[in-house]
Amino acid sequence: MKTVDLSKKQRSLGEVLALAKSEAVLIHSPFGEDFILEHADEFDREVAALGGSAKFRSFLEDRAKEAPTIGIDEIRKKRGV
């Protein structure tokens, strides 16, 4: 992970984005805050979209309330596999 300390040296957004193409970048802000910037792929964008979806969160909450099912290990044990 590359570290960029903006309190010591200013960098342009383009410079920081170029660094993030090859590895994650830890950015120290002049205000003492830390941020991580990394390249996002399609999966990352999908996770972000679903995380903001009230309908999807409701679906997950409903699933969490369902009764447990039989695990694969239990099925194998019953079948002698």
C-alpha positions in Angstrom: 0.0 0.0 0.0 1.4 3.4 -1.0 1.1 6.2 1.5 0.5 9.8 0.5 0.8 12.5 3.2 -0.9 15.6 2.0 0.1 17.5 5.1 3.7 17.3 3.9 3.3 17.6 0.1 0.3 18.6 -2.0 -0.6 16.2 -4.8 -3.0 16.6 -7.6 -6.0 14.3 -7.9 -4.6 13.0 -11.1 -1.3 12.0 -9.3 -3.2 10.2 -6.5 -5.5 8.4 -9.0 -2.5 7.3 -11.0 -1.0 5.7 -7.9 -4.3 4.0 -7.1 -4.3 2.2 -10.5 -1.6 -0.2 -9.4 -2.1 -0.4 -5.6 -4.2 0.9 -2.8 -3.3 4.4 -1.5 -3.5 5.5 2.1 -4.0 9.2 2.1 -3.2 11.3 5.2 -5.1 14.6 5.0 -3.8 17.9 6.3 -6.6 17.7 8.9 -5.5 14.4 10.5 -8.0 12.2 8.7 -7.0 9.0 6.8 -8.6 7.7 3.6 -8.0 4.7 1.5 -8.3 4.9 -2.3 -8.2 1.9 -4.5 -9.3 0.9 -8.0 -12.9 -0.3 -8.1 -14.0 -3.1 -10.3 -17.6 -4.1 -11.3 -18.0 -6.2 -8.1 -17.0 -3.2 -5.9 -19.6 -1.0 -7.7 -22.3 -3.7 -7.3 -21.6 -4.0 -3.6 -21.8 -0.3 -3.1 -25.1 -0.1 -5.0 -26.6 -3.0 -3.1 -25.4 -1.5 0.2 -27.4 1.6 -0.5 -30.6 -0.3 -1.5 -33.3 -0.3 1.2 -35.1 -3.1 -0.7 -32.0 -5.4 -0.6 -31.3 -4.7 3.1 -34.9 -5.6 3.8 -34.5 -8.8 1.9 -31.4 -9.6 4.0 -33.2 -8.9 7.2 -36.1 -11.2 6.2 -33.6 -13.9 5.3 -31.9 -13.6 8.7 -35.2 -14.3 10.4 -35.8 -17.5 8.6 -35.4 -20.8 10.4 -32.0 -22.5 9.9 -31.7 -25.2 7.2 -29.8 -28.4 7.3 -26.1 -27.9 6.6 -24.2 -29.9 3.9 -22.2 -31.7 6.6 -25.4 -33.0 8.2 -26.7 -34.2 4.9 -23.4 -36.0 4.1 -23.5 -37.6 7.6 -27.1 -38.8 7.1 -26.2 -40.2 3.7 -23.0 -41.8 4.8 -20.8 -39.8 2.4 
